[in-house]
Amino acid sequence: MNRVLNWLKLKNLLRQPFFVFHILAVIVLWIFVWRHAFNMDITYDEAYSFRLVKTNHFRAMPGTANTHWLNSFFMKLFTVLFGDEPGYFRIHSILAFPFFAHGVYTLAAQIRGQAIQFAFYCLILFNPFLLDFFSLARGYGMALMFQVWSIVFLLKAGNASFSYRHWLLVVILSALMLASNLSYIYTIFGITGGFLLHCMVTGNIFSWYTNKQKRTITILFALIISFAIADLLFITLYGKDKGFGGSENFFLSVFDSLWQESLYLAPYSPISIWFSYCSLILIIIASLYFTIDAVKQKKLTTGCMVCLIIASILLLNFIFHLLFNTFFLKNRLTLQWYIPGILIICLIFSKWTTGVKYSRLQQYGFALLTGLATILHWAKTSNSSFCIEWYYQAHSSQVINDLSLQQPKHPMVSSTLYVLYEHYYSVIDDRLTPAAELEEGPYALYDDAIKQAISQSDYLLTYYPETLDFMNSNHISYSIIKSYPLTQTKLVKIVHP
């Protein structure tokens, strides 16, 4: 009987165009994710994590923000099982993608109107910047997957009477999200706030204390947050690792950096500032609307719970910066607000269009316009040989191999590639000659020490034109053996008299 019911349910789903599109999109994008993961050379942060797990330097892991715990665990597992090729130790991120995609599809059901559901789905799934992290051995892809499902089950638990089983699942997903990436503590604060508000709405203000099951959930949330804070303090105070993020201008760091990366070096990238203003304004309007609506209804609504998460991420990030001088979310860290942010924007649009009579042509025209725009943007900009965060390190294996073929005795490697050289390539190939690091760039201190170091080298990998300008002005003879057009890296031979 159950088999018959399951078959009828599947048959019914296959009659729904959105579900069919979801299946096709997951197949196409998952193929791309696999291809991307196995085509792309190792990146900066991956290389550092690789060295720690490869050399079993476990004592160093708690002291660096580079460590994403679940990611490090799976990197170690897959290097032992399959070897040191980057594609193999990215498998956990690749496998997370279809679960993430189905979570987005499930979350879309919270939005009224298929047109806006479709728009939400495409804006999330066809973002090339977001897709990058399902092809990398970092914790962001898994954190996004657990974040989506945490929100799904939070909304399910929050819209019903208290269920210990449902809230325990939210706790477990939150813990896995934190284990994937510590920066997602902001999301967990919002989820915890949602739970406490749910306790107040479904009981009295102290029901979280008088009810044993609610008290257990509260303690579990407190333990998760305490662990995260302790680990972050250890990283800052003991490991002396300041982490990554923006140090000034909340708006440009949190909003514009996300849209710039999402536009993926496209010719129309300057419009990122308009996307930033629009998303911020719409999030503020939606948050105010759903907060007022929840107060009027005296009910914890879907919009209110999503509002709590996005408010927690954005406001706490701003407050912690003022109080503790923490970094603003920036670039890859901003993906944390993207899903709840786009969701609350789509929820307010669905509210505005409820009861308004739009023709079928207008509704599906909007959906098609949004869907085609995002799909075409992804198809045009995504590249399986690099990711936007570390595009300047594309084809690094070819660059390092070309340097190795010269059989250098005293090579110097640009800081853009040095971490890869030191923490990955020299670890898997002990024939590589130890290299000196060249700190270069527009703000580098080109002085006599740099001049002497370059003069004592025989080969140089340089990324910034300022280095060659410095060598020309100091009459250091050299010849360019090879240039790499995509990254502008140059393999240079120093000509000694």
C-alpha positions, 0 to 999 in steps of 0.5 A, a space after each residue: 500500500 505504501 509503495 502505491 501511495 509513494 508512486 502516486 505521490 511521485 507521479 503527481 509531482 512529475 506532473 508539476 512543471 516546477 518539480 520537473 525543472 528542479 530535477 533537470 536543474 539539479 542534474 545539470 548543475 551537479 554535473 557542472 559541480 563535479 566537472 568544476 571540482 576535478 578541473 580546478 587546481 587547488 586554491 589558497 585556503 584549501 592548500 593550508 588545510 591540506 598541509 595540516 591534515 596531510 602532515 597530521 598537524 592537529 595541534 595547529 587546527 584549533 588555532 586557525 580560522 582556516 579550519 572548518 572542522 567537518 571539512 578537515 575531517 572529510 579532507 583527511 578521510 578522502 586523501 587517505 582513501 583516494 590520494 592527493 588530487 584536489 578533486 578527491 578531497 572535494 567530494 564531500 562538498 560535491 555530495 552536499 549539493 543535491 541535498 542543498 538544492 532540494 532544501 532550496 526547493 523545499 524552502 520555496 514552498 513557503 512562498 505563495 505563487 509559483 512565479 516567485 517560488 521559481 524566481 527564488 529558486 533560480 536566484 539561489 541555485 544559479 548564482 555562480 559564486 555560491 556554486 563555487 563552494 560546492 566544488 571546493 574543499 571548504 566548509 561553506 558548501 556544507 554550511 549552506 546545506 545545513 543552513 537551508 535545512 535548519 531554516 526548513 525545519 525551524 519554520 516547520 517547528 515554529 509554525 506548530 505546537 512544541 515538538 521536542 523531536 522537531 526542535 531536536 532536529 533543528 539543534 542537530 542541523 545547527 550543530 552541523 552547520 557550526 561544525 561546517 563553518 564557525 562564522 554561521 554562529 550568527 544564524 544560530 543566534 537567530 534560530 535560538 531567538 526563534 526557539 525562545 520566542 516560540 516558547 513564549 508564544 506557545 506557553 508563558 514567558 518562562 515555559 522554556 524553564 518549567 518544561 523539561 524538554 524545552 529546557 533541554 533544547 535551550 541547554 543544547 543551543 547554549 552549549 552550541 553557542 558557548 562552544 563556538 564562542 570559546 573556539 573563536 576566542 581561542 583562535 583570536 587570543 591563542 592562535 593570533 589569527 584575525 580571520 577574514 572579513 571587512 574592517 570598514 564600511 558595513 554596506 560595501 562589505 556585507 552587501 556590495 562584495 556579495 553582489 560583485 562576486 555573484 556577478 562574477 567579473 561580468 561586463 555589467 558588474 558595476 550594477 552590483 551597487 544597485 543590487 546592494 541598495 535594493 536588497 538592503 532596502 527590501 530586507 528592511 521593509 520586509 523585516 518591519 512588515 513581518 515584525 509588525 504583522 507578527 505583533 498584531 497576530 500575536 503569532 510567530 509567523 514564517 516571515 517573522 522567523 526568517 526576519 529573526 535570522 536575517 536580523 541576527 546575521 546583519 545586526 549582530 555582525 554590526 554590533 560585534 564590530 562596534 563592541 569587539 572590533 570583529 570583521 564585517 562579513 565580506 565576500 564568501 562570508 556574506 553567503 550566510 545572509 544570502 538565502 534568508 535575505 532572498 527568502 524574506 524579499 520573495 516573501 514580501 513580494 508574495 504578500 504584495 501580490 496576494 489578492 492582486 489579479 495578475 494575468 497568467 502571462 504576467 505571472 509566468 513572464 516574471 518567472 521566465 524573465 528572472 529564471 532566464 536572466 539568472 541561468 544565462 548569467 551562470 552559463 555565461 560567467 561560470 568557468 570550470 577551471 577557476 573560482 571567483 575568490 581565487 581566480 588569480 591562482 587558476 592553472 597553478 599546477 601548470 605554472 609550478 610545473 613550468 617553473 620546475 622544468 627550469 630546474 631552479 636553484 633559488 626560485 622566488 614565488 609571488 605571495 599569490 602563489 607561494 601558499 600553494 607552492 609551500 603547502 601543497 605542491 612541495 608537500 606532494 612533490 619533495 623534488 621541488 626546490 624550496 622557494 622564497 616568498 615575494 611580497 609584491 603588489 601595489 602596496 608592497 614595500 619595494 626596498 633594498 632588501 627586495 632588490 637583493 633577494 631578487 638579485 640572488 634568485 635565478 627564477 621568479 614567478 610574479 603576478 603584479 606589474 609593479 615588480 617588473 617596474 621595480 626591476 626595470 628601475 633598478 636595472 635588474 636584467 631579466 627575460 620573460 620565459 612565459 606569460 599566463 594570460 588568464 591570471 597575468 602571472 609571468 615566469 621570469 628568469 633573472 639574468 646574472 652578469 
